[in-house]
Each structure stands twice: as C-alpha cells, then as structure tokens.
Amino acid sequence: MMYFYALAQGTDSGDPVTLHHEKKFSKKEFLAMFNEALDELDTHPAPSDIGEYLCRAYGFQEIEIETGVVCYCAPFRKLDDSDIIEDRTYMDATTGTLKYN
C-alpha cells in the first residue's frame, strides 16, 4: 500500500507537490521531517525544494500530476479554454490564471 503526502503553499510558490511512501507516517513524524527540511534548505523554500529534500532524505517519491484545478482563497468557479496555460500543471479557479513563475 502507498500513502500520500501533500505540500502546498500560496499562489506564488509553484505547483503543489504530492509525495508517496510505502510507510504510513504519523502527522508528528511527517512534521518532524518537514521541519528538518526547512532547517536544511534556504529561507522560504518552494514546495518542490522541500519535496526533493524529503525524497533524498527519507525515500519519498514525487507523483507527477498531469493536470488539476486549484482554488486558494475563494470558492471554485467554472473554467474555460482561456484558463489553460500549456506550460503549467494547475489551473487556478480563483483568478483564472496562474501566478506561478
């Protein structure tokens, strides 16, 4: 069985990251690993940086998401073709565009 763990931050930090591991970690265990990653990485790391650290240090594997819709601070809204940005994974239903660099 595989267990899934998510890392997400505000709209300017990059795509959310989904990791999986064969071990089921408690919330306390996962937070300890997360906090260790913050101690080891530069100030304000992106979710992808934390995910890479957890993969190296603890054997997590990142799941590559094909596409998805996120909505950070408001209810979902309908999207249309103008909301698709080809070089981005997620479409933002809050604003209709992605703010990620």
C-alpha positions as CSV (number, residue, x, y, z in Angstrom):
1,M,0.0,0.0,0.0
2,M,1.2,3.6,-0.7
3,Y,0.5,6.6,1.4
4,F,0.3,10.1,0.0
5,Y,1.6,13.4,1.5
6,A,1.0,16.9,0.1
7,L,3.0,20.1,0.2
8,A,1.3,23.3,-1.0
9,Q,1.8,27.0,-0.4
10,G,0.3,30.3,-1.7
11,T,-0.1,31.0,-5.4
12,D,3.4,32.5,-5.9
13,S,5.4,29.5,-4.7
14,G,4.9,27.0,-7.6
15,D,2.7,24.0,-8.1
16,P,1.7,21.9,-5.1
17,V,3.7,18.7,-4.6
18,T,2.3,15.3,-3.9
19,L,4.6,12.6,-2.5
20,H,4.1,9.0,-1.8
21,H,5.8,6.5,0.5
22,E,5.3,2.9,1.4
23,K,5.3,3.8,5.1
24,K,2.4,5.5,6.8
25,F,3.9,8.3,8.9
26,S,2.0,10.0,11.7
27,K,1.4,13.7,11.4
28,K,4.0,14.2,14.1
29,E,6.6,12.2,12.2
30,F,5.8,14.0,8.9
31,L,6.1,17.4,10.6
32,A,9.5,16.5,12.1
33,M,10.7,15.6,8.6
34,F,9.2,18.8,7.1
35,N,10.8,20.9,9.8
36,E,14.2,19.2,9.2
37,A,13.9,20.1,5.5
38,L,13.2,23.8,6.4
39,D,16.3,23.8,8.7
40,E,18.5,22.3,5.9
41,L,17.2,24.4,2.9
42,D,17.4,28.1,2.1
43,T,15.0,30.6,3.5
44,H,11.4,30.2,2.2
45,P,11.9,27.1,0.1
46,A,9.3,26.2,-2.5
47,P,7.2,23.1,-2.1
48,S,9.3,21.4,-4.8
49,D,12.5,22.1,-2.9
50,I,11.0,20.5,0.3
51,G,9.7,17.6,-1.8
52,E,13.2,17.0,-3.3
53,Y,14.7,17.0,0.2
54,L,12.2,14.5,1.5
55,C,12.8,12.3,-1.4
56,R,16.6,12.3,-0.9
57,A,16.5,12.1,2.9
58,Y,13.6,9.7,3.5
59,G,12.8,7.8,0.3
60,F,9.6,9.6,-0.7
61,Q,8.8,9.6,-4.4
62,E,7.1,12.5,-6.1
63,I,4.0,11.8,-8.1
64,E,3.9,13.7,-11.4
65,I,0.4,15.3,-11.7
66,E,-0.8,15.6,-15.3
67,T,-3.2,18.5,-14.5
68,G,-5.5,19.8,-11.9
69,V,-7.5,22.8,-10.7
70,V,-6.6,24.7,-7.5
71,C,-8.5,27.4,-5.7
72,Y,-6.6,29.1,-2.9
73,C,-8.8,31.7,-1.4
74,A,-12.3,31.5,-2.9
75,P,-15.0,29.1,-4.0
76,F,-14.4,27.2,-7.3
77,R,-15.6,28.9,-10.5
78,K,-16.1,27.4,-13.9
79,L,-13.1,27.5,-16.2
80,D,-12.8,27.6,-20.0
81,D,-10.2,27.3,-22.7
82,S,-8.8,30.8,-21.9
83,D,-7.7,29.5,-18.4
84,I,-5.4,26.8,-19.9
85,I,-1.7,27.7,-19.7
86,E,0.2,25.0,-21.6
87,D,3.4,25.1,-19.5
88,R,1.6,24.9,-16.2
89,T,0.2,21.9,-14.4
90,Y,-2.6,23.5,-12.4
91,M,-5.2,26.0,-13.4
92,D,-6.2,28.5,-10.8
93,A,-10.0,28.7,-10.3
94,T,-9.6,31.7,-8.0
95,T,-8.3,34.1,-10.7
96,G,-8.5,32.1,-13.9
97,T,-4.7,32.5,-14.4
98,L,-1.7,31.1,-12.7
99,K,0.7,33.4,-10.9
100,Y,3.5,30.9,-10.6
101,N,6.9,31.7,-12.1
